[in-house]
Amino acid sequence: MGVMGTPAALQMAYDAGLDLVEISSNGATPIVKIMDYGKYKYEQKKRASEARKNQKTVEMKEVWVKPFIEENDLNIKMKKVFEFLGEGNKVKIAVMTRGSKKVLARGKDAVPELFAHIMEIVGDRGTLESKSKPDERTKSIVIAPAK
């Protein structure tokens, strides 16, 4: 940032004990402003800090279920999911399918059916944001709170 402006503007800033600050230099003549640059930087920092303080961070909560969970156990897990969604957090519902002979014996449709049932229970309280890839060992879905 170089010192720009006319000598008269420089003299006015000097007499007032302020700084001559370049605002815009993209035109034919640069635009300058007489101000206290230290105070200006302090106010910018304070505004940025206030914006960070008021910002809401969304956390990702995780709930694990088994592929063949009983209905009552699922309802208990879903209470926790609704609590997380109520707080404005995203919820990842994960199912571990690795090494389970039951999963292989009953068919590979168990996990998608479970996820479909979970989404029925969630209803309009949340929206499905993403699903895991088919080739992953741990199947999961991410539910975001409804707007």
C-alpha positions as CSV (number, residue, x, y, z in Angstrom):
1,M,0.0,0.0,0.0
2,G,1.7,3.1,-1.2
3,V,1.0,6.7,-0.2
4,M,-1.4,8.1,-2.9
5,G,-3.3,11.2,-3.3
6,T,-2.5,14.9,-3.7
7,P,-0.1,16.7,-1.5
8,A,-3.1,18.6,-0.1
9,A,-4.8,15.3,1.0
10,L,-1.5,14.2,2.6
11,Q,-1.2,17.5,4.5
12,M,-4.9,17.2,5.7
13,A,-4.3,13.7,6.9
14,Y,-1.1,14.7,8.6
15,D,-2.7,17.7,10.3
16,A,-5.6,15.6,11.6
17,G,-3.2,12.9,12.9
18,L,-4.8,10.3,10.7
19,D,-3.7,8.1,7.8
20,L,-4.3,8.4,4.1
21,V,-5.6,4.9,3.0
22,E,-6.1,3.8,-0.6
23,I,-9.6,2.3,-1.0
24,S,-9.6,1.5,-4.7
25,S,-6.9,1.6,-7.3
26,N,-8.6,0.1,-10.3
27,G,-9.8,3.4,-11.8
28,A,-7.9,6.1,-13.6
29,T,-7.4,7.9,-10.3
30,P,-7.0,6.0,-7.1
31,I,-9.6,6.6,-4.4
32,V,-8.2,7.4,-1.0
33,K,-9.8,8.0,2.4
34,I,-8.5,9.8,5.5
35,M,-8.9,7.6,8.5
36,D,-7.3,6.1,11.6
37,Y,-5.9,2.9,10.0
38,G,-5.2,1.1,13.3
39,K,-8.7,1.7,14.5
40,Y,-10.1,0.4,11.1
41,K,-8.0,-2.8,11.3
42,Y,-9.2,-3.3,14.9
43,E,-12.8,-2.9,14.0
44,Q,-12.4,-5.4,11.1
45,K,-10.8,-7.9,13.4
46,K,-13.6,-7.4,16.0
47,R,-16.3,-7.9,13.3
48,A,-14.7,-11.1,12.1
49,S,-14.4,-12.4,15.6
50,E,-18.1,-11.7,16.2
51,A,-19.1,-13.4,13.0
52,R,-17.1,-16.5,14.1
53,K,-18.7,-16.5,17.5
54,N,-22.3,-16.4,16.0
55,Q,-21.5,-19.1,13.5
56,K,-23.2,-22.5,14.2
57,T,-21.1,-25.6,13.5
58,V,-22.9,-28.7,12.5
59,E,-21.5,-31.8,14.0
60,M,-21.7,-35.3,12.6
61,K,-23.0,-37.8,15.2
62,E,-22.8,-41.5,14.7
63,V,-25.2,-44.3,15.7
64,W,-24.3,-48.0,15.1
65,V,-26.9,-50.7,14.5
66,K,-26.8,-54.3,13.7
67,P,-28.2,-55.6,10.4
68,F,-30.9,-57.7,12.1
69,I,-31.8,-55.3,15.0
70,E,-35.1,-56.0,16.9
71,E,-37.8,-53.4,16.5
72,N,-37.7,-52.2,20.2
73,D,-33.9,-51.8,20.0
74,L,-34.2,-49.8,16.8
75,N,-36.8,-47.5,18.5
76,I,-34.3,-46.8,21.3
77,K,-31.6,-46.0,18.8
78,M,-34.0,-43.8,16.8
79,K,-34.8,-41.8,20.0
80,K,-31.1,-40.9,20.1
81,V,-31.2,-40.1,16.3
82,F,-34.1,-37.7,16.8
83,E,-32.3,-36.0,19.8
84,F,-29.3,-35.4,17.5
85,L,-31.4,-34.1,14.7
86,G,-33.3,-31.8,17.1
87,E,-30.0,-30.2,18.1
88,G,-29.3,-29.5,14.4
89,N,-26.6,-32.1,14.0
90,K,-26.2,-34.5,11.1
91,V,-26.5,-38.2,12.0
92,K,-24.5,-41.1,10.4
93,I,-26.3,-44.4,10.9
94,A,-23.8,-47.2,10.3
95,V,-24.2,-51.0,10.0
96,M,-21.2,-53.3,10.3
97,T,-21.7,-56.2,7.9
98,R,-18.2,-57.7,8.0
99,G,-17.9,-61.3,9.1
100,S,-21.5,-61.8,9.9
101,K,-22.7,-65.2,8.6
102,K,-26.3,-64.2,9.4
103,V,-26.1,-61.4,6.8
104,L,-24.8,-63.7,4.1
105,A,-27.3,-66.4,5.0
106,R,-30.4,-64.1,4.9
107,G,-29.4,-62.3,1.8
108,K,-27.7,-59.0,0.9
109,D,-31.0,-57.1,1.0
110,A,-31.1,-56.9,4.8
111,V,-29.1,-53.6,5.1
112,P,-31.0,-51.7,2.3
113,E,-34.3,-52.9,3.8
114,L,-33.1,-51.7,7.2
115,F,-32.1,-48.3,5.8
116,A,-35.5,-48.0,4.1
117,H,-37.3,-48.8,7.4
118,I,-35.1,-46.2,9.2
119,M,-36.0,-43.5,6.7
120,E,-39.7,-44.4,7.1
121,I,-39.3,-43.9,10.9
122,V,-37.4,-40.6,10.4
123,G,-40.2,-39.3,8.0
124,D,-40.1,-35.5,7.7
125,R,-37.8,-34.9,10.6
126,G,-34.7,-35.4,8.4
127,T,-33.6,-35.9,4.9
128,L,-31.3,-38.5,3.4
129,E,-28.1,-36.7,2.5
130,S,-25.8,-39.5,1.3
131,K,-25.3,-43.3,1.2
132,S,-22.2,-45.4,1.5
133,K,-20.7,-47.0,-1.6
134,P,-21.9,-50.5,-2.4
135,D,-18.4,-52.0,-2.1
136,E,-17.7,-50.7,1.4
137,R,-17.7,-53.1,4.3
138,T,-19.4,-50.7,6.6
139,K,-22.7,-49.6,5.1
140,S,-24.0,-46.2,6.2
141,I,-26.4,-43.4,5.5
142,V,-26.2,-39.7,6.6
143,I,-29.3,-37.9,7.6
144,A,-29.5,-34.1,7.8
145,P,-32.0,-32.3,10.0
146,A,-35.1,-31.1,8.1
147,K,-35.1,-27.3,7.4
